[in-house]
Amino acid sequence: MRQTAEQSAVLEKARRRLSSALDLLEAAINRRREHDRQRGELEAQIQAFGTDRSRLAGELDHARANLSSLEATNREVAQRLDQAVDTIRAVLEAQER
């Protein structure tokens, strides 16, 4: 019976080690699942950032084009105002003579 008790103790020790190993394996699997879930979320965010970047790049190009147009219009208006001021000065000078 002594041998049976020793065998039982050995088996119990092996069972505890197996149980501990299974617990560690389960914890590792759960960590891996969480890692994979987080990675999926990060990949989705990266995709969204890429989409936003493309949209913002298009908006920036459009804004730059508008800015160029406004600058050209501003130069034209400034030139016309300079011409108008010169004309008014010429008329005033002619009236003073």
Residue pairs with C-beta under 8 A, 6 or more apart in sequence:
none
